[in-house]
Amino acid sequence: DLKSEMNKTRKLPLMKDNRASDSSQEEAIDQWARRRKQFKDSKKCSSTGGSSINSTITEGSINSEDARSVDLGLHSENEDRGFYTENFHSASWVFRGDDVSPDNSPRCLSKRPRPVAIRERTVKIAKGTGNYPWGFRIQFSKPILVTEVDTNSAAEEAGLQVGDILIAVNGTDVTSMPHSEAANLARKGPDILTMVVGSDISRYPNTPRPTCRGYLHKRTQSAILKGWRKRWFVLKHNGYLHYYKHKKDEGKCRPLEVTKLEGAEIGVDTSLGKPFVFKCMPQNGNRIFYFCATSNQEMKRQVIFDFTGWLEAMDKAVHPVHQNHVWVDVTLHNTALPPLAIKNPECLGLLHQLDRNKDVWIQHYCILKDGCLYFYATLRSTPAQGGLYLQGYIVSEQSLGSKRSVIELKPPSEEFKTFYLCADNVNENKRWITALKASINKWLPLHQAIQDFMNRPLEETRM
């Protein structure tokens, strides 16, 4: 496209039967200079810290940092468009609904009777070795509840989750069976344990997706320059590995490269004669990446920690569990409904959202329900334009620019985005703030829920 535009501008002074004036020639030269400047600017990083730039660079499109052929078809992504779920996927969350009293357990761990599970699925677990060949625990309760799934176990690989309800084991209904009998039924069965499990919004904690960030040395593969270069790497929750020249570039510059890890081959490498080296070969197999933790001997303990941490995180990204949290299914279902068809909303009305890329406020009709804020273009619009998962966010009233009262939604970590909303007046803002705080309070971090619940005496069977 650039070459064609340059050719057009170069030909411009020759048009009209070569009767163009000197002024038209100068105008054409200026136009070419402006396009050349745009071309140069497109290679520079954005100066706005809050912007997000996606490129069409793939893991096979670049051969080295020094000799790269980059597709310049860049587009600025509206960072507030669609569902923002980063913080939800960064940790495990459980739904406790309106049971916010400290005397009550979250419903995911409560022994009180619960309605029929929203969703049922079949899980097949291959029997491993050792005393606990399947790698999970079930709790004495009715229905029987999965309370622990071992890391890297056959149960985790099969997709079994903490909070799952056991419905059938090897074809036998266990909904009214003591958990010890269900355990014996599993032990006496075949090497492939087949279970029907159910889950609902409150019993099924989400599984956090892997994330990791830090400096690693990357081996260059240029034909001219060879060696190791220190780069800032970011493994995101969606399983894509980004890297930048410096830590400060994250969030401000486009990454030097983006690599999809799902299906890749990850492993320790000893062929280069250097300690703490591991390699990654993406699924397309076009190139192999070599990474190395820092070799500073004074920080050897930290090196080992970084080395194993990166290997574990990347391995989880290579083998993701493609299974939605039940609540994610619920929110996706709700997006297809008209705004007023969402049952029992906690708050609804017009809100303005700050688009930080353009520094403008965009009006939405909003529905708040169970920790999710849905954005619609108007009251009669279907489907929803997007939304925000609110787990872990802190709500407060702030002043911003010329606006005296603005709703600030601040994440628990700086790596996630802060959102600003504003209603038509101060009283409406206060109404929304109260509702947002109550909606967020319906969710609890899984580790906190389990810690509180485990303080009580309880009977479990390890499988």
C-alpha positions as CSV (number, residue, x, y, z in Angstrom):
1,D,0.0,0.0,0.0
2,L,2.8,2.4,0.9
3,K,4.6,1.7,-2.4
4,S,1.4,2.3,-4.4
5,E,0.8,5.6,-2.6
6,M,4.3,6.7,-3.2
7,N,4.0,5.8,-6.9
8,K,0.8,7.8,-7.1
9,T,2.3,10.9,-5.6
10,R,5.4,10.6,-7.8
11,K,3.2,10.4,-10.9
12,L,1.0,13.3,-9.8
13,P,3.3,16.1,-11.2
14,L,3.3,14.2,-14.5
15,M,-0.5,14.2,-14.9
16,K,-2.6,16.6,-16.9
17,D,-0.5,16.2,-20.0
18,N,2.7,17.4,-18.2
19,R,1.2,20.8,-17.7
20,A,1.3,20.8,-13.9
21,S,2.7,23.9,-12.3
22,D,5.6,24.2,-9.9
23,S,3.1,24.7,-7.0
24,S,1.4,21.4,-7.8
25,Q,4.8,19.6,-7.9
26,E,5.5,21.1,-4.4
27,E,2.1,20.0,-3.2
28,A,2.8,16.4,-4.4
29,I,6.2,16.4,-2.7
30,D,4.7,17.6,0.5
31,Q,2.0,14.9,0.3
32,W,4.7,12.2,-0.2
33,A,6.6,13.6,2.8
34,R,3.5,13.5,5.0
35,R,2.9,9.8,4.0
36,R,6.5,9.0,4.6
37,K,6.2,10.6,8.1
38,Q,3.1,8.5,8.7
39,F,5.0,5.4,7.8
40,K,7.8,6.2,10.2
41,D,5.3,7.1,13.0
42,S,3.5,3.8,12.5
43,K,6.7,2.0,13.5
44,K,6.9,3.9,16.8
45,C,5.2,3.0,19.9
46,S,2.1,4.8,21.1
47,S,2.7,7.6,23.5
48,T,-0.5,7.0,25.4
49,G,0.1,4.7,28.4
50,G,-3.4,3.4,28.6
51,S,-3.8,2.4,25.0
52,S,-3.6,-1.2,23.7
53,I,-2.2,-1.9,20.2
54,N,-2.6,-5.2,18.5
55,S,-0.5,-6.1,15.5
56,T,-0.9,-8.9,13.0
57,I,2.6,-10.2,13.9
58,T,2.6,-13.9,14.4
59,E,5.2,-16.3,15.8
60,G,6.4,-17.2,12.4
61,S,6.5,-13.7,10.8
62,I,9.8,-12.6,12.3
63,N,13.2,-14.2,12.0
64,S,15.2,-11.9,14.2
65,E,15.0,-8.7,16.1
66,D,17.6,-7.2,13.7
67,A,16.1,-8.2,10.4
68,R,12.4,-8.3,10.6
69,S,9.6,-8.1,8.1
70,V,6.6,-6.6,9.9
71,D,3.1,-6.4,8.6
72,L,2.1,-2.8,9.2
73,G,-1.6,-3.5,9.2
74,L,-1.9,-2.2,12.8
75,H,-5.2,-1.3,14.4
76,S,-5.8,0.4,17.7
77,E,-8.1,-1.7,19.8
78,N,-10.8,0.0,21.9
79,E,-9.6,-1.3,25.3
80,D,-13.1,-0.9,26.8
81,R,-14.9,-2.9,24.1
82,G,-16.1,-6.4,24.7
83,F,-16.0,-8.2,28.1
84,Y,-13.0,-7.3,30.2
85,T,-12.3,-10.5,32.2
86,E,-8.5,-10.2,33.0
87,N,-8.9,-9.9,36.8
88,F,-11.5,-12.7,37.0
89,H,-9.1,-15.1,35.2
90,S,-6.1,-14.0,37.4
91,A,-7.4,-15.8,40.5
92,S,-10.0,-18.3,41.6
93,W,-13.3,-16.8,42.7
94,V,-16.4,-18.4,44.3
95,F,-19.9,-17.0,44.5
96,R,-21.5,-16.6,47.9
97,G,-24.5,-14.6,46.7
98,D,-26.2,-12.7,49.4
99,D,-24.7,-14.8,52.2
100,V,-22.2,-12.1,53.2
101,S,-22.4,-12.7,56.9
102,P,-19.1,-14.0,58.3
103,D,-21.1,-16.7,60.2
104,N,-22.1,-18.3,56.9
105,S,-19.9,-20.2,54.5
106,P,-19.9,-19.4,50.8
107,R,-22.5,-21.5,49.1
108,C,-19.8,-23.3,47.1
109,L,-18.6,-24.9,50.4
110,S,-21.9,-25.0,52.3
111,K,-23.5,-28.2,53.4
112,R,-27.0,-26.7,53.2
113,P,-29.3,-28.2,50.5
114,R,-28.9,-26.7,47.1
115,P,-31.0,-26.7,43.9
116,V,-30.1,-29.0,41.0
117,A,-26.8,-28.2,39.3
118,I,-27.0,-25.9,36.4
119,R,-24.8,-28.0,34.2
120,E,-23.7,-31.6,34.1
121,R,-20.7,-33.1,32.3
122,T,-18.8,-36.4,32.1
123,V,-15.2,-36.5,33.4
124,K,-12.9,-39.5,32.6
125,I,-9.8,-39.9,34.7
126,A,-7.0,-42.3,33.9
127,K,-5.7,-44.1,36.9
128,G,-2.2,-43.2,37.9
129,T,0.3,-44.7,40.3
130,G,0.8,-44.4,44.1
131,N,-1.7,-44.4,47.0
132,Y,-3.9,-41.7,45.5
133,P,-3.9,-42.5,41.7
134,W,-6.6,-40.1,40.6
135,G,-5.4,-37.0,42.5
136,F,-8.5,-35.4,44.2
137,R,-10.5,-35.3,47.4
138,I,-14.2,-35.6,48.1
139,Q,-16.0,-34.3,51.2
140,F,-18.5,-35.9,53.4
141,S,-21.7,-34.1,52.4
142,K,-24.8,-34.6,50.4
143,P,-24.4,-34.2,47.6
144,I,-20.7,-35.3,47.6
145,L,-18.4,-32.3,46.9
146,V,-14.9,-32.2,45.4
147,T,-12.8,-30.1,47.8
148,E,-9.3,-30.5,46.3
149,V,-7.7,-31.3,43.0
150,D,-3.9,-32.0,43.0
151,T,-1.7,-30.0,40.7
152,N,-0.5,-31.8,37.6
153,S,-2.7,-34.8,38.5
154,A,-4.8,-36.9,36.2
155,A,-7.9,-35.3,37.7
156,E,-6.7,-31.8,36.9
157,E,-5.8,-32.9,33.3
158,A,-9.3,-34.3,32.9
159,G,-10.9,-31.0,34.0
160,L,-12.2,-31.9,37.4
161,Q,-12.7,-28.7,39.5
162,V,-13.0,-27.9,43.2
163,G,-16.7,-27.4,43.9
164,D,-17.9,-30.1,41.4
165,I,-20.8,-32.3,42.7
166,L,-20.5,-36.0,42.2
167,I,-23.7,-37.4,40.5
168,A,-22.6,-40.8,39.2
169,V,-19.4,-42.9,39.5
170,N,-18.8,-45.6,36.8
171,G,-22.5,-45.5,35.9
172,T,-23.9,-45.7,39.5
173,D,-25.9,-42.8,40.9
174,V,-24.1,-41.5,44.1
175,T,-26.3,-38.5,44.9
176,S,-27.7,-40.2,48.0
177,M,-24.7,-42.4,48.8
178,P,-22.2,-41.8,51.6
179,H,-18.9,-40.5,50.2
180,S,-17.0,-43.6,51.6
181,E,-19.2,-45.9,49.5
182,A,-18.6,-43.7,46.4
183,A,-14.9,-43.9,47.0
184,N,-15.0,-47.7,47.2
185,L,-17.0,-47.8,44.0
186,A,-14.3,-45.9,42.3
187,R,-11.5,-48.0,43.7
188,K,-13.1,-51.3,42.6
189,G,-13.9,-50.0,39.1
190,P,-11.7,-50.0,35.9
191,D,-8.5,-48.0,35.4
192,I,-10.5,-45.3,33.6
193,L,-12.7,-43.6,36.3
194,T,-15.8,-42.2,34.7
195,M,-17.8,-39.7,36.7
196,V,-20.8,-37.5,35.9
197,V,-20.3,-34.3,37.8
198,G,-22.5,-31.2,38.1
199,S,-21.8,-27.6,38.9
200,D,-23.6,-24.4,39.5
201,I,-22.7,-20.7,39.7
202,S,-21.9,-21.0,43.4
203,R,-20.2,-24.4,43.6
204,Y,-17.8,-24.1,40.7
205,P,-14.8,-21.9,41.3
206,N,-13.0,-20.7,38.2
207,T,-9.5,-22.0,37.4
208,P,-7.0,-19.1,37.2
209,R,-5.2,-19.0,33.9
210,P,-1.4,-18.9,33.9
211,T,0.4,-15.6,33.9
212,C,4.0,-14.7,34.4
213,R,6.2,-11.7,33.7
214,G,9.9,-10.9,34.1
215,Y,13.3,-10.6,32.4
216,L,14.7,-13.6,30.5
217,H,17.6,-13.8,28.1
218,K,16.5,-14.8,24.5
219,R,18.8,-16.3,22.0
220,T,18.9,-14.3,18.8
221,Q,18.8,-16.2,15.5
222,S,20.0,-13.5,13.2
223,A,22.5,-14.6,10.5
224,I,24.5,-11.4,11.4
225,L,24.4,-11.3,15.2
226,K,24.3,-14.2,17.5
227,G,24.1,-14.3,21.2
228,W,21.7,-13.7,24.1
229,R,19.6,-10.6,24.7
230,K,17.8,-9.6,27.9
231,R,14.1,-8.9,27.2
232,W,11.0,-8.3,29.3
233,F,8.6,-11.2,28.8
234,V,4.8,-11.2,29.7
235,L,2.8,-14.4,29.6
236,K,-0.9,-13.3,29.5
237,H,-4.0,-15.1,30.7
238,N,-5.0,-15.9,27.1
239,G,-1.9,-18.0,26.6
240,Y,0.0,-15.6,24.4
241,L,3.7,-14.7,25.2
242,H,4.6,-11.1,24.6
243,Y,8.1,-9.6,24.9
244,Y,9.5,-6.1,25.0
245,K,12.9,-4.5,24.9
246,H,12.4,-3.1,28.4
247,K,10.0,-3.5,31.3
248,K,8.8,0.1,30.9
249,D,7.6,-0.6,27.4
250,E,4.8,-2.9,28.6
251,G,1.5,-1.1,28.1
252,K,3.2,1.8,26.2
253,C,4.7,0.1,23.1
254,R,3.6,-2.7,20.9
255,P,5.4,-6.0,21.8
256,L,8.4,-7.0,19.7
257,E,6.7,-10.3,19.1
258,V,3.6,-12.2,20.2
259,T,3.7,-16.0,20.3
260,K,0.7,-18.4,20.9
261,L,1.8,-21.1,23.3
262,E,-1.2,-23.5,23.0
263,G,0.0,-26.7,21.4
264,A,3.7,-25.7,21.6
265,E,6.5,-27.9,22.8
266,I,8.2,-26.7,26.0
267,G,11.2,-28.3,27.6
268,V,14.6,-28.0,29.2
269,D,17.5,-27.7,26.8
270,T,21.1,-28.9,27.4
271,S,22.4,-28.7,23.9
272,L,23.8,-25.2,24.2
273,G,25.9,-26.0,27.3
274,K,24.3,-23.3,29.4
275,P,22.4,-23.8,32.6
276,F,18.8,-22.8,33.1
277,V,17.9,-22.9,29.4
278,F,14.5,-24.0,28.1
279,K,13.1,-24.0,24.6
280,C,9.8,-23.4,23.0
281,M,8.7,-24.6,19.6
282,P,5.3,-23.2,18.6
283,Q,2.7,-25.5,17.0
284,N,3.4,-24.3,13.5
285,G,7.1,-25.4,14.0
286,N,8.6,-22.6,11.9
287,R,11.2,-21.7,14.5
288,I,12.5,-22.6,18.0
289,F,12.8,-20.1,20.8
290,Y,15.6,-20.5,23.4
291,F,15.2,-18.8,26.8
292,C,17.6,-18.5,29.7
293,A,17.1,-17.2,33.2
294,T,19.8,-14.8,34.4
295,S,23.2,-16.4,35.0
296,N,24.2,-14.2,37.9
297,Q,25.6,-16.7,40.4
298,E,24.9,-14.4,43.4
299,M,21.2,-14.9,42.6
300,K,21.2,-18.6,42.0
301,R,18.3,-19.3,44.2
302,Q,16.2,-16.7,42.5
303,V,17.4,-18.0,39.1
304,I,16.1,-21.5,39.9
305,F,12.8,-20.1,41.1
306,D,12.4,-18.0,37.9
307,F,13.4,-21.0,35.8
308,T,10.9,-23.4,37.3
309,G,8.2,-20.7,37.5
310,W,8.4,-19.9,33.8
311,L,8.4,-23.6,32.9
312,E,5.3,-24.3,34.9
313,A,3.4,-21.3,33.7
314,M,4.3,-21.9,30.1
315,D,3.4,-25.6,30.3
316,K,-0.1,-24.7,31.6
317,A,-0.5,-22.3,28.7
318,V,0.5,-25.0,26.3
319,H,-2.2,-27.3,27.7
320,P,-5.1,-25.1,28.6
321,V,-8.3,-26.5,29.9
322,H,-11.0,-25.3,27.5
323,Q,-13.9,-25.2,29.9
324,N,-15.9,-22.2,30.8
325,H,-16.8,-21.3,34.4
326,V,-20.5,-21.7,34.7
327,W,-20.9,-18.0,35.5
328,V,-19.1,-17.2,32.3
329,D,-21.8,-19.3,30.5
330,V,-24.5,-17.4,32.3
331,T,-23.1,-14.0,31.4
332,L,-22.7,-15.0,27.7
333,H,-26.3,-16.1,27.8
334,N,-27.4,-12.8,29.3
335,T,-25.6,-10.8,26.6
336,A,-28.1,-12.2,24.0
337,L,-31.1,-10.9,26.0
338,P,-32.7,-7.5,25.9
339,P,-31.6,-5.4,28.9
340,L,-34.9,-5.7,30.8
341,A,-35.0,-9.4,30.2
342,I,-32.1,-10.1,32.7
343,K,-33.9,-11.2,35.9
344,N,-33.5,-9.4,39.2
345,P,-30.9,-6.8,38.2
346,E,-29.2,-5.1,41.1
347,C,-29.1,-1.7,39.4
348,L,-29.9,-0.3,35.9
349,G,-29.8,3.0,34.1
350,L,-27.7,5.3,32.0
351,L,-23.9,5.5,32.6
352,H,-21.2,7.3,30.8
353,Q,-17.9,5.4,30.4
354,L,-14.6,7.2,29.8
355,D,-12.8,6.1,26.6
356,R,-9.2,7.0,27.6
357,N,-7.9,6.6,24.0
358,K,-10.1,9.5,22.8
359,D,-10.7,11.2,26.1
360,V,-14.4,11.2,25.5
361,W,-17.4,9.9,27.6
362,I,-19.6,7.3,25.9
363,Q,-23.1,6.7,27.0
364,H,-24.4,3.2,27.7
365,Y,-27.5,1.7,29.2
366,C,-26.1,-0.5,31.9
367,I,-27.4,-3.6,33.8
368,L,-25.7,-4.8,37.0
369,K,-26.1,-8.4,37.9
370,D,-24.1,-10.7,40.2
371,G,-20.7,-9.0,39.7
372,C,-21.1,-8.2,36.0
373,L,-21.8,-4.8,34.5
374,Y,-23.4,-5.2,31.0
375,F,-23.2,-2.4,28.5
376,Y,-25.9,-1.8,25.9
377,A,-26.1,1.0,23.3
378,T,-29.7,1.9,24.3
379,L,-32.5,0.5,26.4
380,R,-33.9,-1.4,23.3
381,S,-30.5,-2.7,22.0
382,T,-29.7,-6.4,21.7
383,P,-27.2,-7.9,22.2
384,A,-25.0,-6.3,24.8
385,Q,-22.0,-4.4,23.5
386,G,-19.8,-5.9,26.2
387,G,-19.3,-5.7,29.9
388,L,-17.0,-5.7,32.9
389,Y,-16.3,-8.6,35.3
390,L,-16.1,-6.8,38.7
391,Q,-14.5,-9.5,40.9
392,G,-11.8,-7.9,43.2
393,Y,-12.5,-4.3,42.0
394,I,-12.6,-1.4,44.5
395,V,-15.3,1.1,44.0
396,S,-14.9,4.8,45.1
397,E,-16.1,8.3,44.2
398,Q,-13.5,10.5,42.7
399,S,-13.2,13.8,40.9
400,L,-11.8,13.7,37.4
401,G,-11.0,16.7,35.2
402,S,-14.1,18.9,35.1
403,K,-16.3,16.3,36.6
404,R,-16.8,16.6,40.4
405,S,-18.2,13.1,40.9
406,V,-16.9,10.1,39.0
407,I,-17.2,6.4,39.8
408,E,-13.7,4.8,39.9
409,L,-13.4,1.0,39.5
410,K,-9.9,0.2,40.6
411,P,-8.4,-3.3,40.2
412,P,-6.3,-5.0,42.9
413,S,-3.2,-5.0,40.7
414,E,-1.7,-2.3,38.5
415,E,-1.4,-4.8,35.6
416,F,-5.2,-4.6,35.1
417,K,-7.2,-1.7,33.9
418,T,-9.0,1.0,35.9
419,F,-12.4,2.1,34.7
420,Y,-14.2,5.4,35.1
421,L,-18.0,5.7,35.0
422,C,-20.3,8.7,35.5
423,A,-24.1,9.0,36.0
424,D,-26.2,12.1,35.2
425,N,-25.9,13.5,38.8
426,V,-24.2,13.0,42.1
427,N,-27.2,11.1,43.7
428,E,-27.3,8.7,40.8
429,N,-23.5,8.1,41.2
430,K,-24.1,7.3,44.9
431,R,-26.9,4.8,44.0
432,W,-24.6,3.1,41.5
433,I,-21.6,3.0,44.0
434,T,-23.8,1.3,46.7
435,A,-25.0,-1.3,44.2
436,L,-21.6,-2.0,42.7
437,K,-20.0,-2.6,46.2
438,A,-22.8,-5.0,47.1
439,S,-22.5,-6.9,43.8
440,I,-18.7,-7.2,44.1
441,N,-19.2,-8.4,47.7
442,K,-21.1,-11.5,46.4
443,W,-17.7,-12.9,45.3
444,L,-14.9,-14.3,47.5
445,P,-11.4,-15.4,46.6
446,L,-11.3,-19.2,46.7
447,H,-8.3,-19.4,49.0
448,Q,-10.1,-17.2,51.6
449,A,-13.3,-19.3,51.3
450,I,-11.4,-22.6,51.8
451,Q,-9.4,-21.2,54.7
452,D,-12.5,-20.1,56.5
453,F,-14.2,-23.4,55.8
454,M,-11.3,-25.6,56.7
455,N,-11.3,-24.1,60.2
456,R,-14.2,-26.3,60.9
457,P,-13.8,-30.1,61.5
458,L,-14.6,-32.0,58.3
459,E,-14.3,-35.5,57.0
460,E,-12.7,-36.1,53.6
461,T,-11.6,-39.0,51.5
462,R,-8.5,-38.7,49.3
463,M,-8.7,-40.5,46.0
